[in-house]
Amino acid sequence: MAKLETTLSGNFDDILRRIEDGIMRGSISASLEDSSDFRQGDARCSVRVFERYSYAGGNRLSLSVTLFQAGDGPVRLSAITAGGSQAMFFKVNTWGEEAFLDKLREIL
C-alpha cells in the first residue's frame, strides 16, 4: 500500500476532472471502477476508485482518490493504492503501487 496526502489550490471540479482524465489516459488498462460525491452545507467530498494492470507486478491494483473541500478553503487530497502485492502473508513487489501514485503526482 502506498499513500499520498496533500493540499491543493484551485477549482475543485477542475482538479477532479484533471485527475480523472489523467489517470484514464495514463494507462491503456486503467478503468474508473466507481465514484461517489457528497455535499453538505458548503463542504463537498468526491471519491474515485481506479484500477489498472501492473506490468511490473503482473497483477491488477487499485487507486482510491478522495478530494475534500470546505467552503472556499483548500482542496485536500488523499490517494491510497492497494492490491500490488503477490505474496500471501506479507507485501512483496509493490512497485506497481508506487508507479500508480507517481502517475497521480505527475497529473497534480
N, C-alpha and C positions, 0 to 999 in steps of 0.2 A: 504494500500500500504506500502510495506517495501522496503528499498533500501540499497545496498552495493556498495561502490566505493572504489577501492584500486589499488595500483600499484604493478605489479608482475615482477619478473625477470625470465628469461628462454626463451625457444624457443616458439614462437607464436603458431606454429602448434601443438606442444606437449601440450601446455596449453589448446588449443581449443579442442583437441581430449580427454584430460583428463576430461574436463567439460562435453562434450557430452556423453562419456561413463559412467561417474559417475552419471549424472542425470538420464540417461535411465536405469541404473542398480539399482538405488536407490529407485525406486518405481515401483510396478507392473503396475500401471495405467499411468506412465509417457509416454509422446509422444513428439517427435520433430515436432512441428506444421509447422514451416517454417524456412528458413535460407537465409542469404544474405551475399555476400562477395564483397568487393571493394578494388581496388588498384589504387593509383595514385602516380606516381613517386616512392619514397621509403616509402610511407605510405600505411598502409593497415588497413582495418576495417572488422570485422566479427560480424554479428548479428544472434543470435539464439533465437527462441521463443519456450519454452517448456510449456506443460500443464500437469496437473495431478489432480487426485481426492483427495480432502482433507477430510479424515475421521473425523477430529476434527470439521470442518466447515460444512460437509455434502454437499459440492459443488465442482466445478472444479475451479482451479485457474491457472494463467499463470506466467511464469518466463521469462523475456526478459534479455538476456545476450549480452552485447556489448564488444568486445575487439578491442583496437586500438593500433597501434604501428607506430611510425615514424622512419624510418631508423633502426639503431641499438639501439634505445632508449628503455626504459622500456615499458612493455605491460600494458596498462591502461584497467581496467575492470569496467564496470558499470552494475549492475544487479538490476532489479526492478520487484517486484511481483505485481499482480493485480487480482481482482476477488474473494478475500477471504471473502467478507462481505455478510451477509444475510439480512441486513436492507435496506429499500428503500431510506431513506434520510440521513443517517449517517452511519459511519463504526461501525459494531458490529461483534465480533467474528473474529478477524484477526489472530488467532493462526496458521492457515494453511499457511498463507503468510510467517510468521516468520520461520516456520518449513521448508518451501521450501528453504528459504535463508540459514538456518542453514545447510541444506544438501550441498549447494554450498560451504559454509565455510569449511566443512569437506573435500570436494574434493580439495580445494585450499591448 
